[in-house]
Amino acid sequence: MNPLLLSGVFDLAGKVFDKLFPNPQQAAEAKLKMFEMQQAGELKILEAETQLAVGQLKINEVEAASPSLFTSGWRPATGWTCVLGLFYQFVTLPFATFFLALYEIKAVLPSLDLNTLMTLLFGLLGLGAYRTVEKVKGVSK
């Protein structure tokens, strides 16, 4: 459940407690109990998210250690795809277009969708930078 929705429910419950318990001490105790319940729920959500992240890291580690190229090589293959795409777009295509025009050959070479390619590349570079920071800080090997 969305924690933002829960906070609204707890705020409403605090107002209800003020009405139900005319004694400020009892109202404060009821509010404290509700606050503790809220904190416990948020900690459980955080713990669940942490467990998911740890599970994914274990899967990544097993994939990276696999001798099969199809299991361990998909990340490097994605990186090399970006490199080849950038090489084609910024080196091969301009030179090929120049030589086609020089020899008066009427051909149109396709251009790549750089928005998708750059999104993929920056995601990979960000993960690589994050991994480097982990290594520098000594968090991982």
C-alpha positions in Angstrom: 0.0 0.0 0.0 1.1 3.5 -0.7 2.8 5.1 2.4 1.4 8.5 1.4 -2.1 7.2 1.6 -1.3 5.7 5.0 0.0 9.0 6.4 -3.4 10.6 5.5 -5.2 7.8 7.3 -3.0 8.2 10.4 -3.6 12.0 10.4 -7.3 11.4 10.3 -7.0 8.8 13.0 -5.2 11.4 15.2 -8.1 13.8 14.8 -10.5 11.0 15.7 -8.5 10.2 18.8 -8.8 13.8 19.9 -12.6 13.5 19.7 -12.8 10.0 21.3 -10.4 10.7 24.1 -11.1 14.0 25.9 -8.2 13.3 28.2 -5.1 14.7 26.5 -2.9 11.9 28.1 -5.1 9.1 26.7 -5.2 10.8 23.3 -1.4 11.2 23.3 -1.0 7.5 24.1 -3.4 6.5 21.4 -1.6 8.7 18.9 1.8 7.3 20.0 0.5 3.7 19.4 -0.8 4.7 15.9 2.6 6.3 15.2 4.4 3.2 16.2 2.2 1.1 14.0 2.9 3.5 11.1 6.7 3.3 11.7 6.5 -0.5 11.8 4.7 -0.6 8.5 7.2 1.7 6.8 10.1 -0.3 8.1 8.5 -3.5 6.8 8.1 -1.9 3.4 11.7 -0.8 3.4 12.8 -4.3 4.5 10.9 -5.9 1.7 12.4 -3.5 -0.9 15.9 -4.2 0.5 15.3 -8.0 0.3 14.2 -7.6 -3.4 17.4 -5.7 -4.1 19.6 -8.2 -2.4 17.9 -11.0 -4.3 18.5 -9.2 -7.6 22.2 -8.7 -6.7 22.5 -12.5 -6.0 21.0 -13.2 -9.4 23.3 -10.8 -11.1 26.3 -12.4 -9.4 25.3 -15.9 -10.5 24.7 -14.6 -14.1 28.1 -12.9 -14.3 29.9 -16.1 -13.1 28.2 -18.3 -15.6 30.5 -19.9 -18.2 27.7 -19.6 -20.8 28.1 -16.6 -23.1 24.3 -16.3 -23.4 23.9 -15.9 -19.6 27.0 -13.9 -18.6 27.5 -12.0 -21.8 24.3 -10.1 -22.3 25.5 -7.0 -20.5 28.8 -6.8 -22.4 26.8 -7.5 -25.6 24.5 -4.6 -24.8 27.5 -2.4 -24.3 29.2 -3.5 -27.6 25.9 -3.0 -29.4 26.0 0.6 -28.2 29.6 1.0 -29.3 28.9 -0.5 -32.7 25.8 1.7 -33.1 27.7 4.9 -32.2 30.6 3.9 -34.5 28.2 3.4 -37.4 26.3 6.6 -36.7 29.3 8.9 -36.2 32.1 7.3 -38.2 30.9 4.8 -40.8 27.8 6.7 -42.0 29.5 10.1 -42.6 32.5 8.5 -44.4 30.2 6.1 -46.4 27.9 9.0 -47.4 31.0 11.0 -48.5 32.4 8.2 -50.6 29.0 7.4 -52.1 28.6 11.1 -53.1 32.2 11.2 -54.4 31.6 8.3 -56.7 28.1 9.5 -57.6 26.4 6.4 -56.3 22.7 7.1 -55.5 22.2 5.2 -52.3 20.7 6.3 -49.0 22.1 4.7 -45.9 19.9 4.3 -42.9 20.4 6.4 -39.8 19.9 5.0 -36.3 17.5 6.2 -33.6 20.0 7.9 -31.3 17.4 8.6 -28.5 17.0 4.9 -27.8 20.7 4.2 -28.2 21.7 7.1 -25.9 19.2 6.1 -23.2 20.7 2.6 -23.2 24.2 3.9 -23.3 23.8 6.3 -20.4 22.0 3.6 -18.3 25.0 1.3 -18.8 27.5 4.1 -18.1 25.6 5.0 -14.9 25.7 1.4 -13.7 29.4 1.2 -14.5 30.1 4.4 -12.6 28.0 3.1 -9.7 30.0 -0.1 -9.6 33.3 1.9 -9.7 32.1 4.0 -6.7 31.3 0.8 -4.8 34.8 -0.6 -5.5 36.5 2.7 -4.5 34.5 2.8 -1.2 35.4 -0.8 -0.6 31.7 -1.9 -0.4 32.3 -4.6 -3.0 35.1 -6.5 -4.6 
